[in-house]
Amino acid sequence: MASAATLALLLLLPAILPELMPQNQARFWLANIFGRAIIYGIIAMSLIFLATYGGLVSLAQMSLAGVAGYVVAITINGAAPSIVGGLSYAAAIPLGIAAATLAALFVGLVSVRTRDIYLLMITLALAMGFFRFVETNLAWFNGYEGIRNVLGPTVFGLPFREPHVLYYVSLAVAVLLYAAVLYLVRSPFGLVLQGIRDNPRRVAALGYNVALHRIAAFGVAGFIAGCGGVLATIYNIGISPGSIGLGATVNVLIMSVIGGLGHPIGAFIGSLIFAFFDTFAASIYDRNRFNTLIGIVFLVIVLLSPDGVIGLAKRVGAFMRRD
């Protein structure tokens, strides 16, 4: 019931916002707060899927999103500069998502036998290696400046970056991926993956291939991150090394922790909180120290509730029911 009410509210949001604020502000909030939160929430959900159901905390998810974004930017017509070109968005977007999935399978293959801090270090090393490779390669990635003018396809005759189109397409993608994750974790694959998270030796003794399940989990997470990466590239009208650097990698981790790693919905809650403070922190606190405010918000939420806003809401609900 709560999920249906939340979905109905999200569907009606473009009609509600103009009733609460001027039209231009409503369009800004729709695209740059809620639309942005949904897009980066998809990328954060790929991290939460791995961490919550596989016990695998990866720092490579933003890089996997970048793989999809760069493939789209390199192959479409109209990008500046034109690297390869020749493809429409209908062909380039599936190609980008497929590339992100393959890259994720490679990350899983490399890091399959590691856990905890060692997995963090390996995925961070892979992410920074990809960042440096992109930054220094002028021929394929245009180096530091990146690739611009990735405007996205037209949807029912409307430009993709029109706020209502961007919002509804991003919401549709997020809902489908969210439902797919909830279905997958209840499937035999998801149950085995959670068994591996809790006790890999016992699951292996039952005859399941632990390594293969972990690599497949990375592949699923890479597919999700790739979908988010394509949307993020179109939202930003392009992609550059700064989009996949250490700052962007840490931001996705912060979104996930703020929202709560215990459930996929935490990715979107954390992303919404992050988008709000990232947009308005400069005017709330200090233009030159807006990252300090974001850091304070992060510390307060983690100190009050190590399992994020979701955990905090659960404790408040339990306290109110007890009274």
Solvent accessible surface area in square Angstrom, and as a share of the most:
residue,aa,sasa,rsa
1,M,202,0.90
2,A,79,0.61
3,S,89,0.58
4,A,63,0.49
5,A,62,0.48
6,T,67,0.39
7,L,67,0.33
8,A,47,0.37
9,L,100,0.50
10,L,50,0.25
11,L,87,0.43
12,L,106,0.53
13,L,17,0.08
14,P,10,0.06
15,A,65,0.51
16,I,56,0.29
17,L,8,0.04
18,P,47,0.30
19,E,142,0.64
20,L,130,0.65
21,M,43,0.19
22,P,79,0.50
23,Q,102,0.45
24,N,108,0.55
25,Q,91,0.40
26,A,4,0.03
27,R,88,0.32
28,F,80,0.33
29,W,57,0.20
30,L,2,0.01
31,A,11,0.09
32,N,44,0.22
33,I,1,0.00
34,F,39,0.16
35,G,0,0.00
36,R,47,0.17
37,A,5,0.04
38,I,16,0.08
39,I,0,0.00
40,Y,35,0.13
41,G,0,0.00
42,I,0,0.00
43,I,0,0.00
44,A,0,0.00
45,M,0,0.00
46,S,0,0.00
47,L,3,0.01
48,I,0,0.00
49,F,1,0.00
50,L,0,0.00
51,A,15,0.11
52,T,23,0.13
53,Y,23,0.09
54,G,1,0.01
55,G,19,0.18
56,L,2,0.01
57,V,49,0.28
58,S,0,0.00
59,L,22,0.11
60,A,2,0.01
61,Q,2,0.01
62,M,11,0.05
63,S,6,0.04
64,L,4,0.02
65,A,2,0.01
66,G,1,0.01
67,V,24,0.14
68,A,0,0.00
69,G,0,0.00
70,Y,3,0.01
71,V,32,0.18
72,V,0,0.00
73,A,0,0.00
74,I,17,0.08
75,T,17,0.10
76,I,2,0.01
77,N,97,0.49
78,G,51,0.49
79,A,8,0.06
80,A,49,0.38
81,P,57,0.36
82,S,78,0.50
83,I,43,0.22
84,V,86,0.50
85,G,10,0.10
86,G,60,0.58
87,L,60,0.30
88,S,68,0.44
89,Y,36,0.14
90,A,87,0.67
91,A,46,0.36
92,A,0,0.00
93,I,42,0.21
94,P,75,0.47
95,L,83,0.41
96,G,0,0.00
97,I,25,0.13
98,A,48,0.37
99,A,24,0.19
100,A,0,0.00
101,T,31,0.18
102,L,122,0.61
103,A,26,0.20
104,A,0,0.00
105,L,62,0.31
106,F,116,0.48
107,V,9,0.05
108,G,0,0.00
109,L,111,0.55
110,V,67,0.38
111,S,1,0.01
112,V,17,0.10
113,R,207,0.76
114,T,30,0.17
115,R,65,0.24
116,D,102,0.53
117,I,98,0.50
118,Y,150,0.57
119,L,1,0.01
120,L,46,0.23
121,M,110,0.49
122,I,50,0.25
123,T,0,0.00
124,L,45,0.22
125,A,64,0.50
126,L,51,0.26
127,A,0,0.00
128,M,45,0.20
129,G,41,0.40
130,F,46,0.19
131,F,29,0.12
132,R,143,0.52
133,F,110,0.46
134,V,0,0.00
135,E,37,0.17
136,T,104,0.61
137,N,32,0.16
138,L,130,0.65
139,A,79,0.61
140,W,132,0.46
141,F,24,0.10
142,N,32,0.17
143,G,0,0.00
144,Y,164,0.62
145,E,129,0.58
146,G,1,0.01
147,I,0,0.00
148,R,110,0.40
149,N,63,0.32
150,V,0,0.00
151,L,92,0.46
152,G,12,0.12
153,P,36,0.23
154,T,99,0.58
155,V,37,0.21
156,F,203,0.85
157,G,69,0.66
158,L,91,0.45
159,P,78,0.49
160,F,9,0.04
161,R,83,0.30
162,E,40,0.18
163,P,16,0.10
164,H,59,0.26
165,V,14,0.08
166,L,3,0.01
167,Y,0,0.00
168,Y,86,0.33
169,V,38,0.22
170,S,0,0.00
171,L,6,0.03
172,A,53,0.41
173,V,39,0.22
174,A,6,0.05
175,V,53,0.31
176,L,129,0.64
177,L,15,0.07
178,Y,47,0.18
179,A,53,0.41
180,A,53,0.41
181,V,2,0.01
182,L,41,0.20
183,Y,163,0.62
184,L,42,0.21
185,V,10,0.06
186,R,164,0.60
187,S,17,0.11
188,P,109,0.68
189,F,47,0.20
190,G,2,0.02
191,L,107,0.53
192,V,18,0.10
193,L,1,0.00
194,Q,37,0.16
195,G,23,0.22
196,I,0,0.00
197,R,75,0.27
198,D,100,0.52
199,N,58,0.30
200,P,42,0.26
201,R,208,0.76
202,R,165,0.60
203,V,13,0.08
204,A,49,0.38
205,A,88,0.69
206,L,131,0.65
207,G,68,0.65
208,Y,100,0.38
209,N,83,0.43
210,V,25,0.14
211,A,30,0.23
212,L,109,0.54
213,H,33,0.15
214,R,19,0.07
215,I,27,0.14
216,A,38,0.30
217,A,0,0.00
218,F,1,0.01
219,G,5,0.05
220,V,43,0.25
221,A,0,0.00
222,G,0,0.00
223,F,92,0.38
224,I,4,0.02
225,A,0,0.00
226,G,0,0.00
227,C,13,0.08
228,G,0,0.00
229,G,2,0.02
230,V,5,0.03
231,L,10,0.05
232,A,6,0.05
233,T,4,0.02
234,I,1,0.00
235,Y,26,0.10
236,N,51,0.26
237,I,56,0.28
238,G,1,0.01
239,I,6,0.03
240,S,25,0.16
241,P,1,0.00
242,G,58,0.56
243,S,32,0.20
244,I,1,0.00
245,G,6,0.06
246,L,93,0.46
247,G,47,0.45
248,A,17,0.13
249,T,4,0.03
250,V,61,0.35
251,N,51,0.26
252,V,3,0.02
253,L,49,0.24
254,I,30,0.15
255,M,9,0.04
256,S,0,0.00
257,V,30,0.17
258,I,3,0.01
259,G,0,0.00
260,G,0,0.00
261,L,58,0.29
262,G,54,0.52
263,H,61,0.27
264,P,0,0.00
265,I,62,0.32
266,G,0,0.00
267,A,0,0.00
268,F,31,0.13
269,I,55,0.28
270,G,0,0.00
271,S,1,0.01
272,L,66,0.33
273,I,40,0.20
274,F,10,0.04
275,A,3,0.02
276,F,71,0.29
277,F,45,0.19
278,D,44,0.23
279,T,42,0.25
280,F,50,0.21
281,A,0,0.00
282,A,27,0.21
283,S,91,0.59
284,I,98,0.50
285,Y,107,0.41
286,D,53,0.27
287,R,175,0.64
288,N,137,0.70
289,R,150,0.55
290,F,68,0.28
291,N,105,0.54
292,T,63,0.37
293,L,27,0.14
294,I,14,0.07
295,G,29,0.28
296,I,83,0.42
297,V,24,0.14
298,F,51,0.21
299,L,102,0.51
300,V,73,0.42
301,I,22,0.11
302,V,43,0.24
303,L,146,0.73
304,L,114,0.57
305,S,0,0.00
306,P,106,0.67
307,D,66,0.34
308,G,1,0.01
309,V,36,0.21
310,I,22,0.11
311,G,3,0.03
312,L,62,0.31
313,A,62,0.48
314,K,137,0.58
315,R,109,0.40
316,V,76,0.43
317,G,21,0.20
318,A,50,0.39
319,F,111,0.46
320,M,134,0.60
321,R,188,0.69
322,R,182,0.67
323,D,130,0.68
